[in-house]
Amino acid sequence: MTAHPRTAWVHIGPHKTGTTALQYALADARPGLNAAGYRCLTRPDQPENLHICFCADPFSARLAENRWNGEPAPLEARRAALLSELSAEAEQSAPRDLILSDEGLSLMQEDEVRRLVDFLLGHCERIRVIAYLREPQSWISSFAQQALKWSGATLDEVFAAPRLPGYALRFAPWLKVVGRDNMDFRIYRKGRSGGTLADFARVIGCDPAVFVPSSTNWGNESVSHRSAIMLSAINAACPPFVNSRFNPARPYRLNGRDLLPGRRFALPRETVLAARDALADERAVIDDLIGRKVFAAPAVPRMSLANWFGREREALETFALTHLDNCRMAQNEAALRNHFRACKLRDTDRDAARTALSNAIRQVACHWATHPIAQEAAETDHPEQAQIIARRQLLRRIELPRADDEPLIYGNPFDRYGVVGEPTGA
């Protein structure tokens, strides 16, 4: 057991500083952590729960929204249930120290931070906040790739307005609520002396041997130069989000892992030069937080915007759209196979038929393929009738828009900050 006062160790990221690897390592190390006197309250497969509990509307409402039928979830009931579960787990684990890890916590506003801190102080005697700082030029390159993979950005958007880490804006609410003495700012250096895992263990006073790097494929790998061109074309043709939820017309897992190898992604020199002053300001913030000079400005990339794409751009973009169509057709074929299986088993194995139809409802990615699935759901009184009807209607609006349709809204609904670290509101 811990000798010090019961502590809540709150890891707030930010993004692109080894957070996903740490969260999966925490999940894998849960038994060892329990034995060592710690209890991790967050899980990498449920990252939205802390935001639903403590973030303001409408951001938490978007997170709580049912991703299939788009109907608003009963937010207050969901929030109350999650808070009750969180409290029960915290009390059950007493007197162990608590661990929370979520990079999204670095995007909380002051009132949201205060709600979370008040909750934790109801279960612990003190709070220690841990944040990792990455060299800003490296950060914007890494985040540009994430924007391509997960937010539906195009290369033109990424090159014209790269996201900055916004360290001052991220940490101001935490500094105000918990104070500088309760915050530990660390330097992120990938893979050095065990990387973030070993460093985090040392900060909380745990044996680093508890943390074994997870073999889980997080989907957080770097994309190649050619894959970035393909993803940009795919995102322009079929963005991953529509009307604040996942786009049903976009095939699953289309985020770069199954695209092309090649040379590493690097931002063009024009993009980095345009952001040079802002990057210098970010380094100054890091120096102030750490109390010494930390990062020198790295070399500017040699590749210019004029030669970034090269002669193969047109071929890559054509291949990307063909790949998109092939993936969508394959997913629709899987949906229709599950529909056929559901029809075949309807009278002999109702549970298997219901499961097969559920899979079909989640897989179907074209409006024309929703008709037989919706009909089968209605005839068998399937519990997900509302989901397939909503999916069918949204796919129709995407593929066959009418003049009287409300405009569709594309973009990542979970993105709280703009391209240069400015808040866009909850």
WOBELGI-V468830 format. One line per field, one symbol per residue. phi: phi as a letter, one per 20 degrees, with the letter a starting at -180 (. if undefined). psi: psi as a letter, one per 20 degrees, with the letter a starting at -180 (. if undefined). burial: 1 if it has 24 or more other ideal C-beta (glycine too) atoms within 12 Angstrom, else 0. A space follows every 50 residues. Layout:
# WOBELGI-V468830
phi=???
psi=???
burial=???
This chain:
# WOBELGI-V468830
phi=.feeggcdedednfgmcmffffffffffegfffgfeocceedcfecfeff fffceffefffffefffedmfgffgfffffffffffffffffegeffdcc baffffdfegffgfffffffffccebccddcdddgffffffffgfffffd dnfdfgffffbffefmgfffegffffednffdcdedeecgmelnmfgfff gffendfgffedgfefeemdffefgfffffffffffebffcblmbfffee fflecofdedfqfffbffffffffegfffffffffggffenafddeffff gefeffdfemfegffffffffffgffffffffffffffffffffegedbf fffffffgffffegccgfefgffffffffdlffdgfffffffffffffec fdfeffffddpffdeecefdnefdnf
psi=qqhrqpqoooojcaqkkjggggghhgghjgghgghikqopiqqhiliigh hhhiqqqjghhhhippigijppqnghgggggghggggghghhiqkqqqpp oohihijqrghgghggggghiiirhrppppqqpqphhhghgghghhhghh ijqrhggghhmqpqhlgghgighghhgiqhijpopqppopiplibhghgg ghgikqphihoppqjpoikjqqqrghhggghggghhhnqiqplkrpoiip qqkmjihkcqraqqppqqhhgghhjgghhhhghhgggghhjrpgpqprqp qhprhhjggaijgghghghghgggggggghhhghghghggggghjgihnh ghgggghggghhhpjqghihghghghhghjlqikghghghgggghghghm qrhjqqqqoqqoijoiqaikjppjr.
burial=01000111111111111111111111101100100111111101001111 11111100111111101111001010011001100100110010011111 11111111100110111011001100111111111111111111111111 11111011101111111111111110110001111111000001111111 10110101011110000101011111111111111011111111111111 11011101100000111100110010011001101100100001100000 10100001100000011001101100110011011101101110000000 00110111111111111011111101100101011011111111111110 00000001011111111011100001
